[in-house]
Amino acid sequence: MYDVVDFIKEVEGLKLKPYKDKYGNLTIGYGRNLDDRGITEEEAEIMLYTDLAIAEYKLREIFIDYEYYPIELKIVLTSMMFNLGKKRFLTFKKFIEAIKEKDYKKALIELFNSKRAKQLLKRTELEAQYLKKLIKE
């Protein structure tokens, strides 16, 4: 695209977090006006897959045998890490302990025993459905 890319990069500068431009528009990157343009569905998909990969990377740091977890458990853990981030995820100490012990009944109790469960009840209930599949009666 000839030298326009370098020119735009130079005049706009790169901002990796949203900011208000001089006209008050929410902007990101090299001047992407989020108020007027937003992002495309494809860009949203790329961001989602990137964020999920990061979440799974962080889960592997916490659970050394994460690779061998059943898909149902990976869905719950990835959903939580994606939603909370690592710092807040780590505050779920009893939940994490229960997962490491493969005590899914206890993990289920701890999942609901949080402020997050009250704030995100529908999401928590959906996550719980996956955990329940792992509980052997």
DSSP file with accessible surface (Angstrom, degrees, kcal/mol):
  #  RESIDUE AA STRUCTURE BP1 BP2  ACC     N-H-->O    O-->H-N    N-H-->O    O-->H-N    TCO  KAPPA ALPHA  PHI   PSI    X-CA   Y-CA   Z-CA
    1    1 A M    >>        0   0  170      0, 0.0     3,-1.2     0, 0.0     4,-0.6   0.000 360.0 360.0 360.0  49.5    0.0    0.0    0.0
    2    2 A Y  T 34  -     0   0  196      1,-0.2     3,-0.4     2,-0.1     4,-0.3   0.003 360.0 -43.3  36.3-140.3    2.9    2.3   -1.0
    3    3 A D  T 3> S+     0   0  122      1,-0.2     4,-2.3     2,-0.1    -1,-0.2   0.332 110.7 100.8 -98.9  10.9    4.1    4.5    1.9
    4    4 A V  H <> S+     0   0   44     -3,-1.2     4,-3.1     1,-0.2     5,-0.3   0.868  78.5  57.0 -64.1 -33.7    0.7    5.4    3.3
    5    5 A V  H  X S+     0   0   65     -4,-0.6     4,-2.7    -3,-0.4    -1,-0.2   0.959 110.0  43.5 -60.9 -50.4    1.0    2.8    6.1
    6    6 A D  H  > S+     0   0  100     -4,-0.3     4,-2.2     2,-0.2    -1,-0.2   0.900 114.3  51.5 -61.7 -40.0    4.2    4.3    7.3
    7    7 A F  H  X S+     0   0  120     -4,-2.3     4,-2.7     2,-0.2     5,-0.3   0.955 111.8  45.2 -61.6 -49.9    2.8    7.8    7.0
    8    8 A I  H  X>S+     0   0   65     -4,-3.1     4,-3.0     1,-0.2     5,-0.6   0.918 111.9  52.7 -62.4 -42.7   -0.4    7.0    9.0
    9    9 A K  H  X5S+     0   0   91     -4,-2.7     4,-1.8    -5,-0.3    -1,-0.2   0.917 112.2  46.6 -58.3 -41.0    1.6    5.2   11.6
   10   10 A E  H  <5S+     0   0  163     -4,-2.2    -2,-0.2    -5,-0.2    -1,-0.2   0.937 118.9  37.8 -68.6 -45.9    3.8    8.3   12.0
   11   11 A V  H  <5S+     0   0   82     -4,-2.7    -2,-0.2     1,-0.2    -1,-0.2   0.843 125.6  36.4 -79.0 -32.4    1.0   10.9   12.1
   12   12 A E  H  <5S-     0   0   87     -4,-3.0    -3,-0.2    -5,-0.3    -2,-0.2   0.854  92.7-153.6 -85.8 -40.6   -1.5    8.9   14.2
   13   13 A G     << -     0   0   23     -4,-1.8     2,-0.5    -5,-0.6    18,-0.1   0.092  27.2 -80.6  75.7 159.7    0.8    7.0   16.6
   14   14 A L        +     0   0   83     16,-0.1     2,-0.5    17,-0.1    16,-0.2  -0.878  41.7 178.9-104.0 125.6   -0.1    3.7   18.1
   15   15 A K  E     -A   29   0A 102     14,-1.8    14,-2.9    -2,-0.5    16,-0.1  -0.984  10.0-169.2-124.7 117.4   -2.4    3.5   21.2
   16   16 A L  E    S+     0   0A 138     -2,-0.5    -1,-0.1    12,-0.2    14,-0.1   0.557  73.2  55.4 -86.6  -7.6   -3.1    0.0   22.4
   17   17 A K  E    S-     0   0A 169     12,-0.1    12,-0.1     1,-0.0    10,-0.1  -0.931 100.1 -91.7-121.6 149.7   -5.9    1.1   24.8
   18   18 A P  E     +     0   0A  77      0, 0.0     2,-0.3     0, 0.0    10,-0.2  -0.248  50.8 169.6 -59.2 144.4   -9.0    3.1   23.9
   19   19 A Y  E     -A   27   0A  59      8,-2.5     8,-3.3     6,-0.1     2,-0.5  -0.950  37.8-103.3-148.1 163.4   -8.7    6.9   24.2
   20   20 A K  E     -A   26   0A 135     -2,-0.3     6,-0.2     6,-0.2     5,-0.0  -0.834  35.9-142.9 -91.7 126.6  -10.7   10.0   23.3
   21   21 A D    >   -     0   0   41      4,-2.5     3,-2.3    -2,-0.5    -1,-0.0  -0.156  39.7 -83.4 -77.6-178.5   -9.3   11.8   20.3
   22   22 A K  T 3  S+     0   0  179      1,-0.3    -1,-0.1     2,-0.1    -2,-0.0   0.682 132.7  51.7 -64.8 -14.1   -9.3   15.6   20.0
   23   23 A Y  T 3  S-     0   0  172      2,-0.1    -1,-0.3     0, 0.0    -3,-0.0   0.380 121.5-106.0 -98.9   0.8  -12.9   15.5   18.7
   24   24 A G  S <  S+     0   0   37     -3,-2.3     2,-0.3     1,-0.3    -2,-0.1   0.565  71.9 143.7  88.4   7.6  -14.0   13.3   21.7
   25   25 A N        -     0   0   37      1,-0.1    -4,-2.5     9,-0.0     2,-0.4  -0.647  58.4-114.1 -82.0 138.0  -14.3   10.1   19.6
   26   26 A L  E     +A   20   0A  59     -2,-0.3     8,-2.4    -6,-0.2     9,-1.1  -0.567  49.6 177.2 -69.4 125.0  -13.4    6.8   21.3
   27   27 A T  E     +AB  19  33A   3     -8,-3.3    -8,-2.5    -2,-0.4     2,-0.3  -0.910  16.2 177.8-135.4 154.9  -10.3    5.7   19.3
   28   28 A I  E  >  + B   0  32A  48      4,-1.6     4,-2.5    -2,-0.3     2,-0.2  -0.977  51.5   5.7-151.9 164.1   -7.8    2.8   19.4
   29   29 A G  E  4 S-A   15   0A  18    -14,-2.9   -14,-1.8    -2,-0.3     2,-0.7  -0.420 127.6  -9.3  67.1-131.7   -4.8    1.5   17.4
   30   30 A Y  T  4 S-     0   0   92    -16,-0.2    -1,-0.2    -2,-0.2   -16,-0.1  -0.427 129.6 -54.0 -97.7  53.5   -3.6    3.8   14.7
   31   31 A G  T  4 S+     0   0   24     -2,-0.7     2,-0.5     1,-0.2    -2,-0.2   0.697  77.4 168.5  89.2  19.4   -6.6    6.2   14.9
   32   32 A R  E  <  -B   28   0A  52     -4,-2.5    -4,-1.6     1,-0.1     2,-1.0  -0.548  31.1-140.2 -68.4 117.6   -9.5    3.7   14.5
   33   33 A N  E  >> -B   27   0A  32     -2,-0.5     4,-2.7    -6,-0.2     5,-1.0  -0.685  20.5-176.0 -82.6 102.5  -12.6    5.7   15.4
   34   34 A L  T  45S+     0   0   41     -8,-2.4    -1,-0.2    -2,-1.0    -7,-0.2   0.812  78.5  58.6 -71.7 -30.4  -14.7    3.2   17.4
   35   35 A D  T  45S+     0   0   85     -9,-1.1    -1,-0.2     1,-0.1    -8,-0.1   0.918 120.4  25.9 -65.3 -43.3  -17.6    5.5   17.8
   36   36 A D  T  45S+     0   0  129    -10,-0.2    -2,-0.2     2,-0.1    -1,-0.1   0.857 140.1  18.6 -87.5 -39.5  -18.1    5.9   14.0
   37   37 A R  T  <5S-     0   0  156     -4,-2.7    -3,-0.2     1,-0.1    -2,-0.1   0.761  75.7-178.6-107.4 -34.2  -16.7    2.7   12.7
   38   38 A G      < -     0   0   22     -5,-1.0     2,-0.3     2,-0.0    -1,-0.1  -0.350  45.3 -62.2  65.7-146.4  -16.5    0.1   15.5
   39   39 A I        -     0   0   77     -5,-0.1     2,-0.1    -7,-0.0    -5,-0.0  -0.921  47.7-109.8-132.0 162.2  -14.9   -3.2   14.5
   40   40 A T     >  -     0   0   54     -2,-0.3     4,-2.4     1,-0.1     5,-0.2  -0.415  30.2-110.3 -85.9 165.4  -16.0   -5.9   12.0
   41   41 A E  H  > S+     0   0  145      1,-0.2     4,-2.4     2,-0.2     5,-0.2   0.899 121.3  53.8 -60.3 -38.9  -17.3   -9.3   13.0
   42   42 A E  H  > S+     0   0  131      2,-0.2     4,-2.3     1,-0.2    -1,-0.2   0.905 108.1  48.8 -63.3 -41.2  -14.1  -10.8   11.6
   43   43 A E  H  > S+     0   0   57      1,-0.2     4,-2.5     2,-0.2    -1,-0.2   0.911 110.2  51.8 -64.8 -39.7  -12.0   -8.5   13.8
   44   44 A A  H  X S+     0   0   42     -4,-2.4     4,-2.5     2,-0.2    -2,-0.2   0.899 109.1  50.5 -62.5 -40.4  -14.2   -9.4   16.8
   45   45 A E  H  X S+     0   0   83     -4,-2.4     4,-2.8     2,-0.2     5,-0.2   0.922 109.8  50.0 -62.8 -44.0  -13.6  -13.1   16.1
   46   46 A I  H  X S+     0   0  111     -4,-2.3     4,-2.4     1,-0.2    -2,-0.2   0.930 111.9  48.2 -60.7 -44.5   -9.8  -12.6   15.9
   47   47 A M  H  X S+     0   0   98     -4,-2.5     4,-2.8     2,-0.2    -2,-0.2   0.914 111.4  50.7 -62.5 -42.1   -9.9  -10.8   19.2
   48   48 A L  H  X S+     0   0   66     -4,-2.5     4,-2.7     2,-0.2     5,-0.2   0.949 111.5  46.1 -61.3 -49.9  -12.0  -13.6   20.8
   49   49 A Y  H  X S+     0   0  157     -4,-2.8     4,-2.2     1,-0.2    -1,-0.2   0.892 113.7  49.9 -63.3 -36.9   -9.6  -16.3   19.6
   50   50 A T  H  X S+     0   0   71     -4,-2.4     4,-2.2    -5,-0.2    -1,-0.2   0.944 112.1  47.2 -64.0 -47.2   -6.6  -14.3   20.8
   51   51 A D  H  X S+     0   0   73     -4,-2.8     4,-2.4     1,-0.2    -2,-0.2   0.878 111.7  50.6 -64.6 -37.4   -8.2  -13.7   24.2
   52   52 A L  H  X S+     0   0   54     -4,-2.7     4,-2.6     2,-0.2    -1,-0.2   0.901 108.9  51.6 -67.4 -38.6   -9.2  -17.4   24.5
   53   53 A A  H  X S+     0   0   59     -4,-2.2     4,-2.2    -5,-0.2    -2,-0.2   0.915 111.0  48.3 -63.5 -40.5   -5.6  -18.5   23.7
   54   54 A I  H  X S+     0   0   78     -4,-2.2     4,-2.4     2,-0.2    -2,-0.2   0.922 110.2  51.9 -64.7 -43.1   -4.3  -16.1   26.3
   55   55 A A  H  X S+     0   0    5     -4,-2.4     4,-2.1     1,-0.2    -2,-0.2   0.930 110.9  47.3 -59.9 -45.0   -6.8  -17.5   28.9
   56   56 A E  H  X S+     0   0   58     -4,-2.6     4,-2.1     1,-0.2    -1,-0.2   0.884 109.0  54.5 -66.9 -35.6   -5.7  -21.1   28.2
   57   57 A Y  H  X S+     0   0  147     -4,-2.2     4,-1.0     1,-0.2    -1,-0.2   0.938 109.8  47.2 -60.1 -45.3   -2.1  -20.1   28.4
   58   58 A K  H  X S+     0   0   68     -4,-2.4     4,-0.9     1,-0.2     3,-0.4   0.868 109.0  54.4 -66.0 -35.5   -2.7  -18.6   31.9
   59   59 A L  H >X S+     0   0    0     -4,-2.1     4,-3.2     1,-0.2     3,-0.6   0.883 102.8  56.6 -66.1 -35.9   -4.7  -21.7   32.9
   60   60 A R  H 3< S+     0   0   95     -4,-2.1    -1,-0.2     1,-0.2    -2,-0.2   0.777 102.5  56.5 -65.6 -26.5   -1.7  -23.9   32.0
   61   61 A E  H 3< S+     0   0   94     -4,-1.0    -1,-0.2    -3,-0.4    -2,-0.2   0.798 116.2  35.8 -71.5 -28.3    0.4  -21.8   34.4
   62   62 A I  H << S+     0   0   19     -4,-0.9     2,-0.7    -3,-0.6    -2,-0.2   0.853 121.8  42.3 -92.5 -41.5   -2.0  -22.7   37.2
   63   63 A F    ><  -     0   0    1     -4,-3.2     3,-2.0     1,-0.1    -1,-0.2  -0.892  65.0-166.7-114.1 103.8   -3.0  -26.3   36.4
   64   64 A I  T 3  S+     0   0  166     -2,-0.7     3,-0.3     1,-0.3    -1,-0.1   0.779  91.5  44.6 -64.2 -24.9    0.0  -28.3   35.3
   65   65 A D  T >  S+     0   0   52      1,-0.2     3,-2.0     2,-0.1     4,-0.3   0.131  74.9 122.8-103.9  21.9   -2.2  -31.1   33.9
   66   66 A Y  G X   +     0   0    1     -3,-2.0     3,-2.0     1,-0.3    -1,-0.2   0.849  65.1  65.3 -51.1 -40.1   -4.6  -28.7   32.2
   67   67 A E  G 3  S+     0   0   96     -3,-0.3    -1,-0.3     1,-0.3    -2,-0.1   0.789 103.1  47.8 -53.9 -31.0   -4.0  -30.4   28.8
   68   68 A Y  G <  S+     0   0  201     -3,-2.0    -1,-0.3     2,-0.0    -2,-0.2   0.401  84.9 116.4 -96.2   1.7   -5.5  -33.6   30.1
   69   69 A Y  S <  S-     0   0   11     -3,-2.0     5,-0.0    -4,-0.3    -3,-0.0  -0.385  76.1 -99.2 -68.7 148.2   -8.6  -32.1   31.6
   70   70 A P    >>  -     0   0   47      0, 0.0     4,-2.2     0, 0.0     3,-0.7  -0.334  32.9-112.5 -63.4 151.8  -12.0  -33.1   30.1
   71   71 A I  H 3> S+     0   0  109      1,-0.3     4,-2.4     2,-0.2     5,-0.2   0.845 116.2  59.9 -57.0 -36.9  -13.4  -30.6   27.6
   72   72 A E  H 3> S+     0   0   54      1,-0.2     4,-1.7     2,-0.2    -1,-0.3   0.912 108.1  44.6 -58.7 -42.1  -16.3  -29.8   30.0
   73   73 A L  H <> S+     0   0    0     -3,-0.7     4,-2.9     2,-0.2     5,-0.3   0.901 110.4  53.9 -70.4 -40.0  -13.8  -28.6   32.6
   74   74 A K  H  X S+     0   0   35     -4,-2.2     4,-2.7     1,-0.2     5,-0.3   0.890 106.7  53.1 -61.2 -37.3  -11.7  -26.7   30.1
   75   75 A I  H  X S+     0   0   65     -4,-2.4     4,-2.4    -5,-0.2    -1,-0.2   0.944 112.0  44.3 -63.3 -46.5  -14.9  -24.8   29.0
   76   76 A V  H  X S+     0   0    0     -4,-1.7     4,-2.4     2,-0.2    -2,-0.2   0.955 117.0  44.4 -63.0 -50.6  -15.7  -23.7   32.6
   77   77 A L  H  X S+     0   0    0     -4,-2.9     4,-2.8     1,-0.2     5,-0.2   0.909 114.9  48.0 -64.1 -42.0  -12.1  -22.7   33.4
   78   78 A T  H  X S+     0   0   14     -4,-2.7     4,-2.9    -5,-0.3     5,-0.2   0.913 110.7  52.0 -66.8 -39.9  -11.6  -20.9   30.2
   79   79 A S  H  X S+     0   0   27     -4,-2.4     4,-2.2    -5,-0.3    -2,-0.2   0.936 113.1  45.1 -59.1 -45.4  -14.9  -19.0   30.5
   80   80 A M  H  X S+     0   0    0     -4,-2.4     4,-3.2     2,-0.2     5,-0.4   0.929 114.5  46.6 -66.7 -44.9  -13.9  -18.0   34.0
   81   81 A M  H  X S+     0   0    3     -4,-2.8     4,-2.6     2,-0.2    -2,-0.2   0.917 112.7  50.7 -64.5 -41.8  -10.3  -16.9   33.1
   82   82 A F  H  < S+     0   0   84     -4,-2.9    -1,-0.2    -5,-0.2    -2,-0.2   0.924 117.9  39.8 -59.2 -43.5  -11.7  -15.0   30.0
   83   83 A N  H  < S+     0   0   50     -4,-2.2    -2,-0.2    -5,-0.2    -1,-0.2   0.888 128.5  27.6 -74.5 -41.5  -14.2  -13.2   32.2
   84   84 A L  H  X S-     0   0   17     -4,-3.2     4,-0.6    -5,-0.2    -3,-0.2   0.764  93.7-133.9 -95.7 -32.7  -12.1  -12.6   35.3
   85   85 A G  H  X  -     0   0   25     -4,-2.6     4,-2.4    -5,-0.4     5,-0.2  -0.024  39.9 -75.2  81.6 161.1   -8.4  -12.4   34.2
   86   86 A K  H  > S+     0   0   64      1,-0.2     4,-2.5     2,-0.2     5,-0.2   0.906 127.2  55.7 -64.1 -42.8   -5.7  -14.2   36.1
   87   87 A K  H  4 S+     0   0  183      1,-0.2     4,-0.4     2,-0.2    -1,-0.2   0.932 116.0  36.2 -59.4 -47.8   -5.5  -11.9   39.1
   88   88 A R  H >< S+     0   0  151     -4,-0.6     3,-1.2     1,-0.2     4,-0.3   0.864 113.0  59.2 -74.8 -34.7   -9.2  -12.2   40.0
   89   89 A F  H >< S+     0   0    0     -4,-2.4     3,-2.0     1,-0.3    -2,-0.2   0.913  99.5  58.5 -57.5 -41.7   -9.3  -15.9   38.9
   90   90 A L  T 3< S+     0   0   69     -4,-2.5    -1,-0.3     1,-0.3    -2,-0.2   0.672  90.4  70.9 -65.5 -14.5   -6.6  -16.7   41.5
   91   91 A T  T <  S+     0   0   94     -3,-1.2     2,-1.6    -4,-0.4     3,-0.3   0.663  77.8  81.7 -75.3 -11.8   -8.9  -15.3   44.3
   92   92 A F    <>  +     0   0   27     -3,-2.0     4,-2.8    -4,-0.3     5,-0.2  -0.373  58.2 154.4 -86.2  57.3  -11.1  -18.4   43.8
   93   93 A K  H  >  +     0   0  148     -2,-1.6     4,-2.6     1,-0.2    -1,-0.2   0.884  67.3  45.4 -57.8 -47.7   -8.7  -20.4   46.0
   94   94 A K  H  > S+     0   0  126     -3,-0.3     4,-2.3     2,-0.2    -1,-0.2   0.877 114.0  50.4 -68.0 -36.5  -11.2  -23.0   47.2
   95   95 A F  H  > S+     0   0    2      2,-0.2     4,-2.3     1,-0.2    -2,-0.2   0.951 112.3  46.5 -63.0 -48.4  -12.5  -23.5   43.7
   96   96 A I  H  X S+     0   0   14     -4,-2.8     4,-2.5     1,-0.2    -2,-0.2   0.917 111.9  51.3 -61.5 -43.4   -9.0  -23.9   42.3
   97   97 A E  H  X S+     0   0   91     -4,-2.6     4,-1.9    -5,-0.2    -1,-0.2   0.920 109.6  50.3 -59.6 -44.6   -8.1  -26.3   45.1
   98   98 A A  H  <>S+     0   0    0     -4,-2.3     5,-2.8     1,-0.2     4,-0.3   0.905 109.9  50.3 -63.0 -39.9  -11.2  -28.4   44.4
   99   99 A I  H ><5S+     0   0    0     -4,-2.3     3,-1.5     1,-0.2    -2,-0.2   0.935 109.6  50.3 -63.3 -45.6  -10.4  -28.6   40.7
  100  100 A K  H 3<5S+     0   0  113     -4,-2.5    -1,-0.2     1,-0.3    -2,-0.2   0.845 113.0  46.6 -62.5 -31.0   -6.8  -29.7   41.4
  101  101 A E  T 3<5S-     0   0  111     -4,-1.9    -1,-0.3    -5,-0.2    -2,-0.2   0.423 111.3-124.1 -87.3  -1.6   -8.3  -32.4   43.7
  102  102 A K  T < 5 +     0   0  106     -3,-1.5     2,-1.1    -4,-0.3    -3,-0.2   0.794  63.4 145.0  59.3  30.3  -10.8  -33.4   41.0
  103  103 A D     >< +     0   0   69     -5,-2.8     4,-2.2    -6,-0.2    -1,-0.2  -0.736  18.6 171.4 -96.2  83.7  -13.5  -32.7   43.6
  104  104 A Y  H  > S+     0   0   30     -2,-1.1     4,-2.2     1,-0.2    -1,-0.2   0.769  71.8  59.1 -73.6 -24.0  -16.1  -31.4   41.2
  105  105 A K  H  > S+     0   0  108      2,-0.2     4,-2.0     1,-0.2    -1,-0.2   0.940 110.1  43.6 -64.6 -47.6  -18.9  -31.3   43.7
  106  106 A K  H  > S+     0   0   57      1,-0.2     4,-2.7     2,-0.2    -2,-0.2   0.909 112.4  53.2 -63.7 -40.6  -16.9  -29.0   45.9
  107  107 A A  H  X S+     0   0    0     -4,-2.2     4,-2.3     1,-0.2    -1,-0.2   0.903 107.3  52.0 -61.4 -40.4  -15.9  -26.9   42.9
  108  108 A L  H  X S+     0   0   27     -4,-2.2     4,-1.6     2,-0.2    -1,-0.2   0.920 110.1  48.2 -62.5 -43.7  -19.5  -26.6   41.9
  109  109 A I  H  X S+     0   0  109     -4,-2.0     4,-1.2     1,-0.2     3,-0.2   0.934 113.2  47.6 -61.5 -46.5  -20.4  -25.3   45.4
  110  110 A E  H  < S+     0   0   33     -4,-2.7    -1,-0.2     1,-0.2    -2,-0.2   0.830 104.3  61.3 -66.2 -31.3  -17.4  -22.9   45.3
  111  111 A L  H  < S+     0   0    0     -4,-2.3     6,-0.2     1,-0.2    -1,-0.2   0.916 112.9  36.7 -59.5 -42.9  -18.5  -21.7   41.9
  112  112 A F  H  < S+     0   0   75     -4,-1.6     2,-1.2    -3,-0.2    -1,-0.2   0.640 100.6  80.3 -84.3 -14.4  -21.8  -20.5   43.3
  113  113 A N  S  < S+     0   0  105     -4,-1.2     2,-0.3    -5,-0.2    -1,-0.2  -0.311  82.5  85.6 -90.0  51.7  -20.3  -19.3   46.6
  114  114 A S  S  > S-     0   0   18     -2,-1.2     4,-1.1    -3,-0.2     3,-0.2  -0.976  84.2-116.9-148.7 159.7  -19.0  -16.1   45.2
  115  115 A K  H  > S+     0   0  154     -2,-0.3     4,-2.1     1,-0.2     3,-0.3   0.875 114.6  61.7 -62.6 -36.7  -20.0  -12.5   44.4
  116  116 A R  H  > S+     0   0   10      1,-0.2     4,-3.1     2,-0.2    -1,-0.2   0.887  97.8  56.5 -57.9 -41.8  -19.4  -13.3   40.7
  117  117 A A  H  4 S+     0   0    4     -6,-0.2    -1,-0.2     1,-0.2     7,-0.2   0.890 108.9  46.3 -60.2 -38.6  -22.2  -15.9   40.8
  118  118 A K  H >< S+     0   0  154     -4,-1.1     3,-0.6    -3,-0.3    -1,-0.2   0.883 117.1  43.7 -70.6 -37.8  -24.7  -13.3   42.1
  119  119 A Q  H 3< S+     0   0  124     -4,-2.1    -2,-0.2     1,-0.2    -1,-0.2   0.840 128.2  28.0 -74.8 -35.4  -23.5  -10.8   39.5
  120  120 A L  T 3X S+     0   0   60     -4,-3.1     4,-2.8    -5,-0.2    -1,-0.2  -0.426  73.5 151.9-124.7  55.7  -23.4  -13.2   36.6
  121  121 A L  H <> S+     0   0   86     -3,-0.6     4,-2.9     1,-0.2     5,-0.2   0.903  72.4  49.7 -58.6 -47.3  -26.0  -15.8   37.6
  122  122 A K  H  > S+     0   0  151      2,-0.2     4,-2.1     1,-0.2    -1,-0.2   0.940 114.1  45.8 -59.5 -46.2  -26.9  -16.9   34.0
  123  123 A R  H  > S+     0   0   76      1,-0.2     4,-2.6     2,-0.2    -1,-0.2   0.925 113.2  50.0 -62.3 -44.0  -23.3  -17.4   33.1
  124  124 A T  H  X S+     0   0    0     -4,-2.8     4,-2.7     1,-0.2    -2,-0.2   0.900 109.0  51.8 -62.9 -41.3  -22.5  -19.2   36.3
  125  125 A E  H  X S+     0   0   88     -4,-2.9     4,-1.6    -5,-0.2    -1,-0.2   0.890 110.3  48.7 -63.2 -38.6  -25.5  -21.5   35.8
  126  126 A L  H  X S+     0   0   79     -4,-2.1     4,-1.1    -5,-0.2    -2,-0.2   0.918 112.1  48.2 -67.1 -42.1  -24.3  -22.4   32.3
  127  127 A E  H >X S+     0   0    7     -4,-2.6     4,-1.8     1,-0.2     3,-0.6   0.915 108.1  56.6 -61.7 -40.2  -20.8  -23.1   33.6
  128  128 A A  H 3X S+     0   0    1     -4,-2.7     4,-2.9     1,-0.2    -1,-0.2   0.850  97.2  62.0 -61.3 -35.9  -22.3  -25.2   36.3
  129  129 A Q  H 3X S+     0   0  111     -4,-1.6     4,-0.9     1,-0.2    -1,-0.2   0.891 106.0  46.6 -58.4 -38.3  -24.1  -27.4   33.7
  130  130 A Y  H << S+     0   0   82     -4,-1.1     3,-0.4    -3,-0.6     4,-0.4   0.907 111.8  49.9 -70.8 -40.6  -20.6  -28.4   32.4
  131  131 A L  H >< S+     0   0    0     -4,-1.8     3,-1.8     1,-0.2     4,-0.5   0.898 104.0  59.7 -64.4 -38.1  -19.2  -29.1   35.8
  132  132 A K  H >< S+     0   0  121     -4,-2.9     3,-1.1     1,-0.3    -1,-0.2   0.817  94.9  64.1 -60.9 -29.6  -22.3  -31.3   36.7
  133  133 A K  T 3< S+     0   0  133     -4,-0.9    -1,-0.3    -3,-0.4    -2,-0.2   0.722 101.6  51.6 -65.7 -19.6  -21.4  -33.5   33.8
  134  134 A L  T <  S+     0   0   13     -3,-1.8     2,-0.6    -4,-0.4    -1,-0.2   0.558  85.0 101.3 -94.3  -9.8  -18.1  -34.4   35.6
  135  135 A I    <   -     0   0   30     -3,-1.1     2,-0.6    -4,-0.5   -32,-0.1  -0.668  62.3-150.4 -82.9 121.9  -19.7  -35.3   38.9
  136  136 A K              0   0  175     -2,-0.6   -31,-0.1     1,-0.0    -2,-0.1  -0.791 360.0 360.0 -92.8 122.2  -20.0  -39.1   39.4
  137  137 A E              0   0  194     -2,-0.6    -1,-0.0     0, 0.0     0, 0.0  -0.569 360.0 360.0 -88.5 360.0  -22.9  -40.1   41.5
